[in-house]
Amino acid sequence: MEIRNIGVLGAGAWGTALAISLARKNIPVTLWSRRAAHAEEMSSVRENQRYLSGFKFPNT
């Protein structure tokens, strides 16, 4: 079975850790935040500094 894309709703510590774990296994994943400014910040710095600092998002 091919996994096409996983969506993780909630960009807190747990959601971010789950998304990073999946991405490290080469599974396409989209991390959703309820605040647009937070999503933009995570996208620009490639890390969730607010809830899980020190863990960079894998390159995709």
C-alpha distance matrix in Angstrom:
0.0 3.8 6.5 9.5 12.3 13.6 17.2 19.7 22.8 25.8 27.0 29.0 28.7 25.8 23.7 24.5 23.8 20.3 19.6 21.1 19.1 15.7 17.2 18.5 15.0 14.3 12.3 14.0 16.2 19.2 22.0 24.4 28.0 30.5 33.2 33.0 35.4 33.3 30.2 32.4 33.8 30.5 29.4 32.7 33.0 29.3 29.9 30.5 34.1 35.0 32.7 31.1 33.4 33.0 29.2 28.4 25.2 23.2 23.6 20.8
3.8 0.0 3.8 6.2 9.4 11.4 15.1 17.8 21.1 24.0 24.9 27.2 27.1 24.6 22.1 22.5 22.1 18.9 17.5 18.9 17.5 13.8 14.6 16.2 13.1 11.6 9.6 10.8 13.4 16.4 19.5 22.0 25.7 28.3 30.7 30.2 32.6 30.6 27.3 29.3 30.8 27.5 26.2 29.4 29.9 26.2 27.2 28.0 31.7 32.7 30.7 29.1 31.2 30.8 26.9 25.7 22.4 20.3 20.4 17.3
6.5 3.8 0.0 3.8 5.9 7.6 11.3 14.0 17.3 20.3 21.1 23.5 23.5 21.1 18.4 19.0 18.8 15.5 14.0 15.8 14.6 10.9 11.8 14.0 11.3 9.9 6.9 7.8 9.8 12.8 15.8 18.2 21.9 24.6 27.0 26.6 29.0 26.9 23.7 25.9 27.3 24.1 22.9 26.3 26.8 23.1 23.9 24.5 28.2 29.1 27.1 25.7 27.9 27.7 23.9 22.8 19.4 17.8 18.1 15.2
9.5 6.2 3.8 0.0 3.8 7.1 10.2 13.5 16.5 19.6 20.4 23.2 23.7 21.7 18.6 18.9 19.5 16.4 14.2 16.1 15.8 12.0 12.1 14.9 12.9 10.6 7.6 6.5 8.7 11.0 14.5 16.6 20.4 23.0 25.2 24.4 26.9 25.2 21.8 23.6 25.5 22.5 21.0 24.3 25.3 21.8 23.0 23.7 27.5 28.4 26.8 25.7 27.7 27.7 24.0 22.4 18.8 17.3 17.1 13.8
12.3 9.4 5.9 3.8 0.0 3.8 6.6 9.9 12.9 15.9 16.6 19.6 20.3 18.4 15.1 15.5 16.4 13.5 11.0 13.4 13.7 10.1 10.1 13.5 12.3 10.3 6.9 4.7 5.4 7.3 10.7 12.9 16.6 19.3 21.5 20.9 23.3 21.6 18.2 20.3 22.1 19.2 17.8 21.3 22.3 18.9 19.9 20.3 24.1 24.8 23.3 22.4 24.5 24.8 21.2 19.8 16.1 15.3 15.5 12.5
13.6 11.4 7.6 7.1 3.8 0.0 3.8 6.6 9.8 12.7 13.8 16.4 17.2 15.0 11.8 12.7 13.6 10.4 8.5 11.5 11.7 8.4 9.6 13.0 12.1 11.2 7.5 6.2 4.6 6.3 8.6 10.7 14.4 17.0 19.6 19.6 22.0 19.8 16.9 19.5 21.0 17.9 17.3 21.0 21.6 18.2 18.5 18.3 22.1 22.4 20.5 19.8 22.3 23.0 19.5 18.6 15.2 15.1 16.1 13.8
17.2 15.1 11.3 10.2 6.6 3.8 0.0 3.8 6.3 9.5 10.9 13.9 15.3 13.5 9.9 11.2 13.0 10.3 8.3 11.9 12.9 10.4 11.3 14.8 14.8 14.0 10.6 8.7 5.7 4.8 6.1 7.3 10.9 13.3 16.0 16.2 18.9 16.8 14.0 17.0 18.6 15.9 15.6 19.4 20.2 17.2 17.2 16.4 20.2 20.1 18.4 18.3 20.9 22.2 19.0 18.3 15.1 15.8 16.9 15.0
19.7 17.8 14.0 13.5 9.9 6.6 3.8 0.0 3.8 6.2 7.7 10.3 11.7 9.8 6.2 8.1 10.1 7.7 6.5 10.3 11.5 10.0 11.4 14.6 15.1 15.1 12.1 10.9 7.3 6.1 4.9 6.0 9.0 11.5 14.3 15.3 17.5 14.9 12.7 16.1 17.2 14.3 15.0 18.7 18.9 16.1 15.3 13.9 17.5 17.0 15.0 15.1 18.1 19.7 16.7 16.6 13.9 15.4 17.2 16.1
22.8 21.1 17.3 16.5 12.9 9.8 6.3 3.8 0.0 3.8 6.8 9.2 11.7 10.3 7.0 9.4 12.1 10.4 9.7 13.2 14.7 13.7 14.9 18.1 18.8 18.8 15.9 14.3 10.6 8.5 6.3 4.9 6.9 8.5 11.8 13.3 15.8 13.5 11.9 15.6 16.8 14.5 15.6 19.2 19.7 17.5 16.3 14.2 17.5 16.3 14.5 15.6 18.7 20.9 18.4 18.6 16.2 18.2 20.0 19.0
25.8 24.0 20.3 19.6 15.9 12.7 9.5 6.2 3.8 0.0 3.8 5.7 8.8 8.2 5.5 7.7 10.7 10.3 10.0 13.0 14.8 14.8 15.8 18.5 19.9 20.2 17.8 16.4 12.6 10.4 7.1 5.6 5.3 7.0 9.8 12.1 13.9 11.1 10.5 14.3 14.8 12.7 14.7 17.9 17.9 16.2 14.4 11.7 14.6 12.9 11.1 12.7 15.8 18.5 16.5 17.1 15.4 18.0 20.2 19.9
27.0 24.9 21.1 20.4 16.6 13.8 10.9 7.7 6.8 3.8 0.0 3.8 6.6 7.6 5.2 5.4 8.9 9.6 8.9 11.0 13.5 14.1 14.5 16.9 18.9 19.3 17.4 16.0 12.3 10.2 6.4 6.0 4.9 7.9 9.3 11.1 12.0 8.7 8.2 11.9 11.7 9.4 11.8 14.8 14.4 12.8 10.7 7.9 10.9 9.6 8.0 9.4 12.3 15.0 13.2 13.7 12.4 15.5 17.7 18.0
29.0 27.2 23.5 23.2 19.6 16.4 13.9 10.3 9.2 5.7 3.8 0.0 3.8 5.6 5.4 5.9 8.5 10.0 10.5 12.1 14.1 15.5 16.3 18.1 20.3 21.2 19.6 18.8 15.2 13.6 9.9 9.7 8.1 10.1 11.3 13.7 14.0 10.4 11.1 14.5 13.5 11.4 14.5 17.0 15.9 14.5 11.6 8.2 10.3 8.3 5.6 7.6 11.0 14.0 12.8 14.3 13.9 17.1 19.8 20.6
28.7 27.1 23.5 23.7 20.3 17.2 15.3 11.7 11.7 8.8 6.6 3.8 0.0 3.8 5.7 5.2 6.0 8.6 10.0 10.5 12.1 14.3 15.3 16.4 18.7 20.2 19.1 18.9 15.7 14.9 11.5 12.4 11.5 13.8 14.8 16.9 16.8 13.0 13.6 16.7 15.1 12.5 15.6 17.9 16.0 14.4 11.1 8.1 9.8 8.6 4.9 5.3 9.0 11.6 10.4 12.7 12.9 15.9 19.1 20.3
25.8 24.6 21.1 21.7 18.4 15.0 13.5 9.8 10.3 8.2 7.6 5.6 3.8 0.0 3.8 5.5 5.1 6.2 8.6 10.0 10.5 12.4 14.2 15.4 17.0 18.8 17.3 17.5 14.3 14.1 11.1 12.3 12.3 14.7 16.5 18.6 19.2 15.5 15.5 18.8 17.8 14.9 17.5 20.2 18.7 16.4 13.5 11.1 13.3 12.3 8.7 8.6 12.3 14.2 12.3 14.4 13.9 16.3 19.6 20.3
23.7 22.1 18.4 18.6 15.1 11.8 9.9 6.2 7.0 5.5 5.2 5.4 5.7 3.8 0.0 3.8 5.5 5.1 6.1 8.6 9.9 10.7 12.2 14.3 15.7 16.9 14.9 14.6 11.1 10.4 7.5 8.8 9.5 12.2 14.3 16.0 17.1 13.7 12.9 16.3 16.0 13.0 15.1 18.2 17.3 14.8 12.6 10.4 13.4 12.6 9.8 9.8 13.2 15.1 12.7 13.9 12.5 14.8 17.6 17.8
24.5 22.5 19.0 18.9 15.5 12.7 11.2 8.1 9.4 7.7 5.4 5.9 5.2 5.5 3.8 0.0 3.8 5.4 5.1 6.1 8.5 10.0 10.5 12.2 14.5 15.4 14.2 13.8 10.6 10.0 7.1 9.3 9.8 13.1 14.3 15.5 15.9 12.3 11.4 14.4 13.5 10.2 12.3 15.2 13.9 11.3 8.9 7.2 10.5 10.6 8.2 7.2 10.2 11.8 9.2 10.1 8.9 11.6 14.6 15.3
23.8 22.1 18.8 19.5 16.4 13.6 13.0 10.1 12.1 10.7 8.9 8.5 6.0 5.1 5.5 3.8 0.0 3.8 5.5 5.2 6.1 8.7 9.9 10.6 12.7 14.6 13.7 14.4 11.8 12.4 10.2 12.7 13.5 16.7 18.0 19.3 19.6 15.9 15.1 17.9 16.7 13.2 15.2 17.8 16.0 13.1 10.6 9.6 12.2 12.8 9.8 7.7 10.6 11.3 8.4 10.2 9.6 11.5 15.0 16.0
20.3 18.9 15.5 16.4 13.5 10.4 10.3 7.7 10.4 10.3 9.6 10.0 8.6 6.2 5.1 5.4 3.8 0.0 3.8 5.5 5.1 6.2 8.6 10.0 11.0 12.8 11.2 12.1 9.5 10.7 9.2 11.9 13.6 16.8 18.7 19.9 20.9 17.4 16.0 19.0 18.6 15.1 16.5 19.5 18.3 15.1 13.3 12.4 15.5 15.8 12.8 11.3 14.3 14.9 11.7 12.8 11.2 12.3 15.5 15.6
19.6 17.5 14.0 14.2 11.0 8.5 8.3 6.5 9.7 10.0 8.9 10.5 10.0 8.6 6.1 5.1 5.5 3.8 0.0 3.8 5.4 5.2 6.1 8.6 10.1 10.8 9.2 9.1 6.3 7.4 6.4 9.8 12.0 15.5 17.2 17.7 18.8 15.6 13.6 16.3 16.2 12.6 13.4 16.6 15.8 12.4 11.4 11.1 14.7 15.4 13.2 11.7 14.1 14.7 11.2 11.2 8.6 9.7 12.4 12.2
21.1 18.9 15.8 16.1 13.4 11.5 11.9 10.3 13.2 13.0 11.0 12.1 10.5 10.0 8.6 6.1 5.2 5.5 3.8 0.0 3.8 5.5 5.1 6.1 8.8 9.9 9.7 10.2 8.5 10.0 9.2 12.7 14.4 18.1 19.1 19.4 19.8 16.6 14.8 16.9 16.2 12.4 13.2 15.8 14.4 10.8 9.7 10.4 13.6 15.2 13.1 10.6 12.3 12.0 8.3 8.2 6.1 6.8 10.2 11.0
19.1 17.5 14.6 15.8 13.7 11.7 12.9 11.5 14.7 14.8 13.5 14.1 12.1 10.5 9.9 8.5 6.1 5.1 5.4 3.8 0.0 3.8 5.5 5.3 6.7 9.1 8.9 10.8 9.7 12.1 11.8 15.2 17.2 20.7 22.2 22.7 23.4 20.0 18.3 20.6 20.0 16.2 16.9 19.6 18.0 14.4 13.3 13.8 16.7 18.1 15.5 12.9 14.9 14.2 10.6 11.1 9.5 9.2 12.5 12.9
15.7 13.8 10.9 12.0 10.1 8.4 10.4 10.0 13.7 14.8 14.1 15.5 14.3 12.4 10.7 10.0 8.7 6.2 5.2 5.5 3.8 0.0 3.8 5.4 5.2 6.7 5.4 7.5 6.9 10.0 10.7 14.3 17.0 20.4 22.2 22.4 23.6 20.6 18.3 20.6 20.7 16.9 17.0 20.0 19.2 15.4 15.0 15.6 18.9 20.2 17.8 15.6 17.7 17.3 13.5 13.3 10.7 9.8 12.2 11.5
17.2 14.6 11.8 12.1 10.1 9.6 11.3 11.4 14.9 15.8 14.5 16.3 15.3 14.2 12.2 10.5 9.9 8.6 6.1 5.1 5.5 3.8 0.0 3.8 5.2 5.0 5.1 6.1 6.2 9.2 10.4 14.2 16.8 20.5 21.7 21.4 22.3 19.5 16.9 18.7 18.7 15.0 14.5 17.3 16.6 12.7 13.1 14.5 17.8 19.6 17.9 15.6 16.9 16.2 12.4 11.2 8.1 6.5 8.5 7.8
18.5 16.2 14.0 14.9 13.5 13.0 14.8 14.6 18.1 18.5 16.9 18.1 16.4 15.4 14.3 12.2 10.6 10.0 8.6 6.1 5.3 5.4 3.8 0.0 3.8 5.4 7.3 9.4 10.0 13.0 13.8 17.5 19.8 23.5 24.6 24.4 24.9 21.9 19.7 21.2 20.7 17.0 16.8 19.0 17.7 13.9 14.0 15.8 18.6 20.8 18.9 16.0 16.9 15.5 11.7 10.9 8.8 6.4 8.9 9.2
15.0 13.1 11.3 12.9 12.3 12.1 14.8 15.1 18.8 19.9 18.9 20.3 18.7 17.0 15.7 14.5 12.7 11.0 10.1 8.8 6.7 5.2 5.2 3.8 0.0 3.8 5.5 8.8 10.3 13.8 15.2 18.9 21.7 25.2 26.7 26.5 27.5 24.6 22.1 23.9 23.8 20.1 19.6 22.2 21.1 17.3 17.5 19.0 22.0 23.9 21.8 19.0 20.4 19.1 15.3 14.6 12.3 9.9 11.6 10.9
14.3 11.6 9.9 10.6 10.3 11.2 14.0 15.1 18.8 20.2 19.3 21.2 20.2 18.8 16.9 15.4 14.6 12.8 10.8 9.9 9.1 6.7 5.0 5.4 3.8 0.0 3.8 6.3 8.8 12.4 14.6 18.2 21.2 24.8 26.1 25.4 26.5 24.0 21.2 22.5 22.9 19.4 18.2 20.8 20.3 16.5 17.5 19.3 22.5 24.5 22.9 20.4 21.5 20.3 16.6 15.0 12.1 9.2 9.8 8.1
12.3 9.6 6.9 7.6 6.9 7.5 10.6 12.1 15.9 17.8 17.4 19.6 19.1 17.3 14.9 14.2 13.7 11.2 9.2 9.7 8.9 5.4 5.1 7.3 5.5 3.8 0.0 3.8 6.1 9.9 12.4 15.8 19.1 22.4 24.2 23.7 25.3 22.8 19.8 21.7 22.5 18.9 17.9 21.0 20.9 17.1 17.8 19.0 22.5 24.0 22.1 20.1 21.8 21.3 17.5 16.2 12.9 10.9 11.8 9.5
14.0 10.8 7.8 6.5 4.7 6.2 8.7 10.9 14.3 16.4 16.0 18.8 18.9 17.5 14.6 13.8 14.4 12.1 9.1 10.2 10.8 7.5 6.1 9.4 8.8 6.3 3.8 0.0 3.8 7.1 10.2 13.4 16.8 20.0 21.7 20.8 22.6 20.5 17.2 18.9 20.2 16.9 15.4 18.6 19.2 15.6 16.8 17.9 21.5 22.9 21.5 20.0 21.6 21.4 17.7 15.9 12.3 10.8 10.9 8.1
16.2 13.4 9.8 8.7 5.4 4.6 5.7 7.3 10.6 12.6 12.3 15.2 15.7 14.3 11.1 10.6 11.8 9.5 6.3 8.5 9.7 6.9 6.2 10.0 10.3 8.8 6.1 3.8 0.0 3.8 6.5 9.8 13.2 16.4 18.2 17.7 19.6 17.3 14.2 16.4 17.6 14.3 13.4 16.9 17.4 13.9 14.6 15.0 18.8 19.8 18.3 17.2 19.1 19.5 16.0 14.6 11.0 10.7 11.6 9.6
19.2 16.4 12.8 11.0 7.3 6.3 4.8 6.1 8.5 10.4 10.2 13.6 14.9 14.1 10.4 10.0 12.4 10.7 7.4 10.0 12.1 10.0 9.2 13.0 13.8 12.4 9.9 7.1 3.8 0.0 3.8 6.4 9.9 13.0 14.7 14.1 16.2 14.3 11.0 13.3 15.0 12.1 11.2 15.0 16.0 13.0 13.6 13.6 17.4 18.0 16.9 16.5 18.5 19.5 16.3 14.9 11.4 12.2 12.8 11.1
22.0 19.5 15.8 14.5 10.7 8.6 6.1 4.9 6.3 7.1 6.4 9.9 11.5 11.1 7.5 7.1 10.2 9.2 6.4 9.2 11.8 10.7 10.4 13.8 15.2 14.6 12.4 10.2 6.5 3.8 0.0 3.8 6.7 10.2 11.9 11.9 13.7 11.3 8.5 11.6 12.7 9.8 10.1 13.8 14.4 11.8 11.5 10.6 14.3 14.5 13.3 13.4 15.6 17.2 14.4 13.5 10.6 12.5 13.9 13.1
24.4 22.0 18.2 16.6 12.9 10.7 7.3 6.0 4.9 5.6 6.0 9.7 12.4 12.3 8.8 9.3 12.7 11.9 9.8 12.7 15.2 14.3 14.2 17.5 18.9 18.2 15.8 13.4 9.8 6.4 3.8 0.0 3.8 6.7 8.8 9.3 11.8 9.8 7.4 10.8 12.5 10.6 11.1 14.7 15.7 13.9 13.4 11.8 15.2 14.5 13.8 14.8 17.1 19.3 17.0 16.3 13.8 16.0 17.2 16.4
28.0 25.7 21.9 20.4 16.6 14.4 10.9 9.0 6.9 5.3 4.9 8.1 11.5 12.3 9.5 9.8 13.5 13.6 12.0 14.4 17.2 17.0 16.8 19.8 21.7 21.2 19.1 16.8 13.2 9.9 6.7 3.8 0.0 3.8 5.4 6.9 9.0 6.9 5.7 9.5 10.7 9.5 11.0 14.1 15.0 13.9 12.9 10.6 13.3 12.0 11.7 13.6 15.8 18.6 16.9 16.6 14.8 17.7 19.0 18.8
30.5 28.3 24.6 23.0 19.3 17.0 13.3 11.5 8.5 7.0 7.9 10.1 13.8 14.7 12.2 13.1 16.7 16.8 15.5 18.1 20.7 20.4 20.5 23.5 25.2 24.8 22.4 20.0 16.4 13.0 10.2 6.7 3.8 0.0 3.8 6.5 9.1 8.1 8.0 11.2 12.7 12.5 14.0 16.7 17.8 17.3 16.2 13.6 15.7 13.7 13.8 16.3 18.5 21.6 20.3 20.1 18.5 21.4 22.7 22.3
33.2 30.7 27.0 25.2 21.5 19.6 16.0 14.3 11.8 9.8 9.3 11.3 14.8 16.5 14.3 14.3 18.0 18.7 17.2 19.1 22.2 22.2 21.7 24.6 26.7 26.1 24.2 21.7 18.2 14.7 11.9 8.8 5.4 3.8 0.0 3.8 5.5 5.4 6.4 8.8 10.1 10.9 12.5 14.6 15.9 16.1 15.2 12.7 14.3 12.3 13.4 16.1 17.6 20.8 20.0 19.6 18.4 21.6 22.6 22.6
33.0 30.2 26.6 24.4 20.9 19.6 16.2 15.3 13.3 12.1 11.1 13.7 16.9 18.6 16.0 15.5 19.3 19.9 17.7 19.4 22.7 22.4 21.4 24.4 26.5 25.4 23.7 20.8 17.7 14.1 11.9 9.3 6.9 6.5 3.8 0.0 3.8 5.4 5.0 6.2 8.6 9.9 10.5 12.3 14.4 14.9 14.9 13.2 14.9 13.8 15.4 17.5 18.5 21.3 20.4 19.2 17.8 20.7 21.1 21.0
35.4 32.6 29.0 26.9 23.3 22.0 18.9 17.5 15.8 13.9 12.0 14.0 16.8 19.2 17.1 15.9 19.6 20.9 18.8 19.8 23.4 23.6 22.3 24.9 27.5 26.5 25.3 22.6 19.6 16.2 13.7 11.8 9.0 9.1 5.5 3.8 0.0 3.8 5.4 5.1 6.2 8.7 9.9 10.6 12.4 13.7 13.5 11.9 12.8 11.8 14.2 16.4 16.7 19.5 19.2 18.2 17.4 20.6 21.0 21.6
33.3 30.6 26.9 25.2 21.6 19.8 16.8 14.9 13.5 11.1 8.7 10.4 13.0 15.5 13.7 12.3 15.9 17.4 15.6 16.6 20.0 20.6 19.5 21.9 24.6 24.0 22.8 20.5 17.3 14.3 11.3 9.8 6.9 8.1 5.4 5.4 3.8 0.0 3.8 5.4 5.1 6.2 8.6 10.0 10.7 11.5 10.5 8.4 9.6 8.5 10.6 12.7 13.3 16.3 15.8 15.2 14.5 18.0 19.0 19.8
30.2 27.3 23.7 21.8 18.2 16.9 14.0 12.7 11.9 10.5 8.2 11.1 13.6 15.5 12.9 11.4 15.1 16.0 13.6 14.8 18.3 18.3 16.9 19.7 22.1 21.2 19.8 17.2 14.2 11.0 8.5 7.4 5.7 8.0 6.4 5.0 5.4 3.8 0.0 3.8 5.4 5.2 6.1 8.7 10.2 10.1 10.1 8.8 11.1 11.0 12.3 13.6 14.4 16.8 15.6 14.3 12.7 15.8 16.4 16.7
32.4 29.3 25.9 23.6 20.3 19.5 17.0 16.1 15.6 14.3 11.9 14.5 16.7 18.8 16.3 14.4 17.9 19.0 16.3 16.9 20.6 20.6 18.7 21.2 23.9 22.5 21.7 18.9 16.4 13.3 11.6 10.8 9.5 11.2 8.8 6.2 5.1 5.4 3.8 0.0 3.8 5.5 5.1 6.2 8.7 9.6 10.6 10.4 12.0 12.5 14.6 15.6 15.5 17.6 16.7 14.8 13.5 16.4 16.3 16.8
33.8 30.8 27.3 25.5 22.1 21.0 18.6 17.2 16.8 14.8 11.7 13.5 15.1 17.8 16.0 13.5 16.7 18.6 16.2 16.2 20.0 20.7 18.7 20.7 23.8 22.9 22.5 20.2 17.6 15.0 12.7 12.5 10.7 12.7 10.1 8.6 6.2 5.1 5.4 3.8 0.0 3.8 5.4 5.2 6.2 8.0 8.2 7.9 8.6 9.6 12.2 13.0 12.4 14.5 14.3 12.7 12.4 15.7 16.1 17.4
30.5 27.5 24.1 22.5 19.2 17.9 15.9 14.3 14.5 12.7 9.4 11.4 12.5 14.9 13.0 10.2 13.2 15.1 12.6 12.4 16.2 16.9 15.0 17.0 20.1 19.4 18.9 16.9 14.3 12.1 9.8 10.6 9.5 12.5 10.9 9.9 8.7 6.2 5.2 5.5 3.8 0.0 3.8 5.5 5.4 5.3 5.2 5.3 7.4 9.0 10.5 10.6 10.4 12.2 11.2 9.6 8.8 12.2 13.1 14.5
29.4 26.2 22.9 21.0 17.8 17.3 15.6 15.0 15.6 14.7 11.8 14.5 15.6 17.5 15.1 12.3 15.2 16.5 13.4 13.2 16.9 17.0 14.5 16.8 19.6 18.2 17.9 15.4 13.4 11.2 10.1 11.1 11.0 14.0 12.5 10.5 9.9 8.6 6.1 5.1 5.4 3.8 0.0 3.8 5.8 5.2 7.3 8.7 10.9 12.8 14.2 13.9 13.6 14.7 13.2 10.6 9.0 11.5 11.3 12.2
32.7 29.4 26.3 24.3 21.3 21.0 19.4 18.7 19.2 17.9 14.8 17.0 17.9 20.2 18.2 15.2 17.8 19.5 16.6 15.8 19.6 20.0 17.3 19.0 22.2 20.8 21.0 18.6 16.9 15.0 13.8 14.7 14.1 16.7 14.6 12.3 10.6 10.0 8.7 6.2 5.2 5.5 3.8 0.0 3.8 5.7 8.2 10.1 11.1 13.4 15.5 15.2 13.9 14.8 14.1 11.3 10.7 13.1 12.6 14.1
33.0 29.9 26.8 25.3 22.3 21.6 20.2 18.9 19.7 17.9 14.4 15.9 16.0 18.7 17.3 13.9 16.0 18.3 15.8 14.4 18.0 19.2 16.6 17.7 21.1 20.3 20.9 19.2 17.4 16.0 14.4 15.7 15.0 17.8 15.9 14.4 12.4 10.7 10.2 8.7 6.2 5.4 5.8 3.8 0.0 3.9 5.5 8.0 8.4 11.4 13.4 12.5 10.7 11.1 10.9 8.4 8.9 11.7 12.0 14.4
29.3 26.2 23.1 21.8 18.9 18.2 17.2 16.1 17.5 16.2 12.8 14.5 14.4 16.4 14.8 11.3 13.1 15.1 12.4 10.8 14.4 15.4 12.7 13.9 17.3 16.5 17.1 15.6 13.9 13.0 11.8 13.9 13.9 17.3 16.1 14.9 13.7 11.5 10.1 9.6 8.0 5.3 5.2 5.7 3.9 0.0 3.8 7.1 9.0 12.0 12.9 11.4 10.3 10.4 8.8 5.8 5.2 8.1 8.7 11.0
29.9 27.2 23.9 23.0 19.9 18.5 17.2 15.3 16.3 14.4 10.7 11.6 11.1 13.5 12.6 8.9 10.6 13.3 11.4 9.7 13.3 15.0 13.1 14.0 17.5 17.5 17.8 16.8 14.6 13.6 11.5 13.4 12.9 16.2 15.2 14.9 13.5 10.5 10.1 10.6 8.2 5.2 7.3 8.2 5.5 3.8 0.0 3.8 5.7 8.7 9.3 7.6 6.7 7.4 6.2 4.7 5.6 9.3 11.2 13.6
30.5 28.0 24.5 23.7 20.3 18.3 16.4 13.9 14.2 11.7 7.9 8.2 8.1 11.1 10.4 7.2 9.6 12.4 11.1 10.4 13.8 15.6 14.5 15.8 19.0 19.3 19.0 17.9 15.0 13.6 10.6 11.8 10.6 13.6 12.7 13.2 11.9 8.4 8.8 10.4 7.9 5.3 8.7 10.1 8.0 7.1 3.8 0.0 3.8 5.5 5.8 5.3 5.7 8.2 7.5 7.7 8.3 12.1 14.4 16.2
34.1 31.7 28.2 27.5 24.1 22.1 20.2 17.5 17.5 14.6 10.9 10.3 9.8 13.3 13.4 10.5 12.2 15.5 14.7 13.6 16.7 18.9 17.8 18.6 22.0 22.5 22.5 21.5 18.8 17.4 14.3 15.2 13.3 15.7 14.3 14.9 12.8 9.6 11.1 12.0 8.6 7.4 10.9 11.1 8.4 9.0 5.7 3.8 0.0 3.8 5.8 5.7 4.1 7.2 8.4 9.2 11.0 14.7 16.8 19.2
35.0 32.7 29.1 28.4 24.8 22.4 20.1 17.0 16.3 12.9 9.6 8.3 8.6 12.3 12.6 10.6 12.8 15.8 15.4 15.2 18.1 20.2 19.6 20.8 23.9 24.5 24.0 22.9 19.8 18.0 14.5 14.5 12.0 13.7 12.3 13.8 11.8 8.5 11.0 12.5 9.6 9.0 12.8 13.4 11.4 12.0 8.7 5.5 3.8 0.0 3.8 6.2 6.5 10.2 11.2 12.4 13.7 17.5 19.8 21.7
32.7 30.7 27.1 26.8 23.3 20.5 18.4 15.0 14.5 11.1 8.0 5.6 4.9 8.7 9.8 8.2 9.8 12.8 13.2 13.1 15.5 17.8 17.9 18.9 21.8 22.9 22.1 21.5 18.3 16.9 13.3 13.8 11.7 13.8 13.4 15.4 14.2 10.6 12.3 14.6 12.2 10.5 14.2 15.5 13.4 12.9 9.3 5.8 5.8 3.8 0.0 3.8 6.2 9.8 10.1 12.1 13.2 16.7 19.6 21.3
31.1 29.1 25.7 25.7 22.4 19.8 18.3 15.1 15.6 12.7 9.4 7.6 5.3 8.6 9.8 7.2 7.7 11.3 11.7 10.6 12.9 15.6 15.6 16.0 19.0 20.4 20.1 20.0 17.2 16.5 13.4 14.8 13.6 16.3 16.1 17.5 16.4 12.7 13.6 15.6 13.0 10.6 13.9 15.2 12.5 11.4 7.6 5.3 5.7 6.2 3.8 0.0 3.8 6.5 6.4 9.1 10.6 14.0 17.1 19.2
33.4 31.2 27.9 27.7 24.5 22.3 20.9 18.1 18.7 15.8 12.3 11.0 9.0 12.3 13.2 10.2 10.6 14.3 14.1 12.3 14.9 17.7 16.9 16.9 20.4 21.5 21.8 21.6 19.1 18.5 15.6 17.1 15.8 18.5 17.6 18.5 16.7 13.3 14.4 15.5 12.4 10.4 13.6 13.9 10.7 10.3 6.7 5.7 4.1 6.5 6.2 3.8 0.0 3.8 5.6 7.9 10.5 13.9 16.7 19.3
33.0 30.8 27.7 27.7 24.8 23.0 22.2 19.7 20.9 18.5 15.0 14.0 11.6 14.2 15.1 11.8 11.3 14.9 14.7 12.0 14.2 17.3 16.2 15.5 19.1 20.3 21.3 21.4 19.5 19.5 17.2 19.3 18.6 21.6 20.8 21.3 19.5 16.3 16.8 17.6 14.5 12.2 14.7 14.8 11.1 10.4 7.4 8.2 7.2 10.2 9.8 6.5 3.8 0.0 3.8 6.3 9.8 12.4 15.2 18.3
29.2 26.9 23.9 24.0 21.2 19.5 19.0 16.7 18.4 16.5 13.2 12.8 10.4 12.3 12.7 9.2 8.4 11.7 11.2 8.3 10.6 13.5 12.4 11.7 15.3 16.6 17.5 17.7 16.0 16.3 14.4 17.0 16.9 20.3 20.0 20.4 19.2 15.8 15.6 16.7 14.3 11.2 13.2 14.1 10.9 8.8 6.2 7.5 8.4 11.2 10.1 6.4 5.6 3.8 0.0 3.8 6.6 9.1 12.3 15.1
28.4 25.7 22.8 22.4 19.8 18.6 18.3 16.6 18.6 17.1 13.7 14.3 12.7 14.4 13.9 10.1 10.2 12.8 11.2 8.2 11.1 13.3 11.2 10.9 14.6 15.0 16.2 15.9 14.6 14.9 13.5 16.3 16.6 20.1 19.6 19.2 18.2 15.2 14.3 14.8 12.7 9.6 10.6 11.3 8.4 5.8 4.7 7.7 9.2 12.4 12.1 9.1 7.9 6.3 3.8 0.0 3.8 6.3 9.0 12.0
25.2 22.4 19.4 18.8 16.1 15.2 15.1 13.9 16.2 15.4 12.4 13.9 12.9 13.9 12.5 8.9 9.6 11.2 8.6 6.1 9.5 10.7 8.1 8.8 12.3 12.1 12.9 12.3 11.0 11.4 10.6 13.8 14.8 18.5 18.4 17.8 17.4 14.5 12.7 13.5 12.4 8.8 9.0 10.7 8.9 5.2 5.6 8.3 11.0 13.7 13.2 10.6 10.5 9.8 6.6 3.8 0.0 3.8 6.5 8.8
23.2 20.3 17.8 17.3 15.3 15.1 15.8 15.4 18.2 18.0 15.5 17.1 15.9 16.3 14.8 11.6 11.5 12.3 9.7 6.8 9.2 9.8 6.5 6.4 9.9 9.2 10.9 10.8 10.7 12.2 12.5 16.0 17.7 21.4 21.6 20.7 20.6 18.0 15.8 16.4 15.7 12.2 11.5 13.1 11.7 8.1 9.3 12.1 14.7 17.5 16.7 14.0 13.9 12.4 9.1 6.3 3.8 0.0 3.8 6.3
23.6 20.4 18.1 17.1 15.5 16.1 16.9 17.2 20.0 20.2 17.7 19.8 19.1 19.6 17.6 14.6 15.0 15.5 12.4 10.2 12.5 12.2 8.5 8.9 11.6 9.8 11.8 10.9 11.6 12.8 13.9 17.2 19.0 22.7 22.6 21.1 21.0 19.0 16.4 16.3 16.1 13.1 11.3 12.6 12.0 8.7 11.2 14.4 16.8 19.8 19.6 17.1 16.7 15.2 12.3 9.0 6.5 3.8 0.0 3.8
20.8 17.3 15.2 13.8 12.5 13.8 15.0 16.1 19.0 19.9 18.0 20.6 20.3 20.3 17.8 15.3 16.0 15.6 12.2 11.0 12.9 11.5 7.8 9.2 10.9 8.1 9.5 8.1 9.6 11.1 13.1 16.4 18.8 22.3 22.6 21.0 21.6 19.8 16.7 16.8 17.4 14.5 12.2 14.1 14.4 11.0 13.6 16.2 19.2 21.7 21.3 19.2 19.3 18.3 15.1 12.0 8.8 6.3 3.8 0.0
